[in-house]
Amino acid sequence: MDQEQILARITAMVDEERGLRDALSSGRIDSDTEQTRLAHLERELDQCWDLLRQRRAKAEFGENPDDARVRSSEQVEGYQS
């Protein structure tokens, strides 16, 4: 996945988050459904942002950005700030 594809995927997931919140507020879905899907989206978003950061770092330091790989959600979620 190149940078533009990653950014497009991030945009689509953010749009889906908004749609879930709208669906909940209008009563089309229940809170459990919203929370389950939001938790999945948040993990996937974290993975996309991590991949994007990897690609940018590789490019900045003269490496091939295509060598960046999606890391598991457990690994990405385990990072400490």
Order of alpha helices (4+ residues) and beta strands (2+ residues): alpha-alpha-alpha
